[in-house]
Amino acid sequence: MLASNLQRSDLHALHSCDNPPCCNPNHLRWGTPAENSADKSKRGRHRNKAFGGFDNPNCKIAPEALPEIVRLIDEGVLTNGAIGTRFGVTHAMISKIRTGNAWRSQVEAIRVGSTPTPETAA
């Protein structure tokens, strides 16, 4: 680690304090990439599909708002910024929905006439 000058390119520094910027050598230990991944998952710091879409605790789009967002995008009258302002999200999020880089499964479900669910989250 930092204090020991030991360099191991095959290992990761794991944080026992769960504070990524921390570099206190007493809070760090070496671990394999697999151990690092398991540690991140156990601590809820690993991105995975279980927290996509409506299941994401940071989600700002209400389930009932997404069909209206899709309708406005498909109408092509309002800008991404105007739609975002109406629903309290950024123009970048509306752009991601428009281009299929976010909410793709739910948008496809809306366009074929079914109700989006957390299971259709991508």
Buried (B, 14 or more C-beta within 10 A) or exposed (E): BEEEEEEEEEBBBBBEEEEEEEEEEEBBBBBEEEBBEBBBEEEEEBEEEEBBBBEBEEBEBEBEBBBBBBEBBEEEEBEBEEBBBBBEBEBEBBBBBBEEEBBBBBBBBBEEEEEBEEEBBB
